[in-house]
Amino acid sequence: MVKEWLDGLKEEGTPVTVTQIAKNTCVTRTALSRMINGHTALTADMALRLQAALGINADLLMRVQASYEIWQAS
């Protein structure tokens, strides 16, 4: 979902790089990239950081993550 959000910003003419977001959220580029590309799960801390940096609702992000984890488990 975060990847789609970033793609949307790019299409609107406001490209944001993973490096820029990593700096704004005080996380490593690697950690952010791994989460965006689905290699690690979104955490509540990361959801709050993304909300502050990009305006994406942290509650929505966490609900999507929980739904995905339930889907994987079933």
Backbone torsions as a table, in degrees:
resi	resn	phi	psi	omega
1	MET	NA	-40.0	178.3
2	VAL	-64.7	-39.9	178.8
3	LYS	-61.4	-42.0	177.8
4	GLU	-64.6	-38.4	177.8
5	TRP	-61.2	-45.3	179.3
6	LEU	-65.3	-39.3	176.4
7	ASP	-62.3	-38.7	178.0
8	GLY	-63.5	-41.5	177.0
9	LEU	-62.9	-38.7	179.2
10	LYS	-64.0	-43.7	179.8
11	GLU	-65.4	-30.5	179.1
12	GLU	-79.7	-3.4	179.1
13	GLY	93.2	12.5	178.4
14	THR	-121.6	68.6	-178.9
15	PRO	-66.2	133.9	178.1
16	VAL	-123.7	129.7	-178.9
17	THR	-91.1	159.4	176.5
18	VAL	-61.1	-37.7	179.2
19	THR	-62.0	-44.0	178.7
20	GLN	-62.3	-45.3	-179.3
21	ILE	-65.3	-40.9	179.2
22	ALA	-58.7	-44.0	178.4
23	LYS	-63.7	-42.8	-178.6
24	ASN	-68.4	-26.3	-177.8
25	THR	-102.0	-1.2	179.2
26	CYS	59.3	41.5	172.1
27	VAL	-125.1	164.9	179.0
28	THR	-73.7	152.7	177.2
29	ARG	-60.4	-39.9	-179.3
30	THR	-61.6	-46.7	-179.6
31	ALA	-62.0	-43.6	-179.9
32	LEU	-66.6	-43.3	179.6
33	SER	-61.9	-42.4	179.3
34	ARG	-62.7	-38.8	178.5
35	MET	-69.6	-45.7	-179.1
36	ILE	-60.4	-38.1	-176.9
37	ASN	-89.5	8.2	173.2
38	GLY	80.0	17.3	179.8
39	HIS	-88.1	-20.5	174.6
40	THR	-135.9	155.6	-179.2
41	ALA	-77.5	153.2	173.3
42	LEU	-72.6	133.7	176.4
43	THR	-103.9	163.5	177.9
44	ALA	-60.8	-39.7	178.6
45	ASP	-60.8	-46.0	179.8
46	MET	-65.9	-38.3	178.7
47	ALA	-60.6	-42.4	178.4
48	LEU	-66.5	-38.3	178.2
49	ARG	-65.4	-41.4	178.7
50	LEU	-68.0	-35.2	176.5
51	GLN	-61.5	-44.8	-179.7
52	ALA	-66.5	-38.7	-175.4
53	ALA	-82.6	-37.2	-172.0
54	LEU	-118.8	-12.1	-179.0
55	GLY	83.2	10.0	177.0
56	ILE	-77.5	131.2	-178.2
57	ASN	-63.5	120.6	-177.7
58	ALA	-63.2	-37.5	178.5
59	ASP	-62.3	-42.4	178.6
60	LEU	-62.6	-46.0	179.2
61	LEU	-58.4	-43.1	-178.6
62	MET	-69.9	-34.5	176.5
63	ARG	-66.0	-40.6	178.0
64	VAL	-64.4	-42.6	178.8
65	GLN	-61.7	-44.9	179.9
66	ALA	-63.2	-42.4	178.4
67	SER	-62.0	-40.9	178.8
68	TYR	-63.6	-43.3	-179.9
69	GLU	-66.0	-38.0	176.2
70	ILE	-64.5	-42.3	178.3
71	TRP	-61.1	-44.2	179.5
72	GLN	-62.8	-41.2	-177.5
73	ALA	-68.8	-29.9	-179.1
74	SER	-86.4	NA	NA
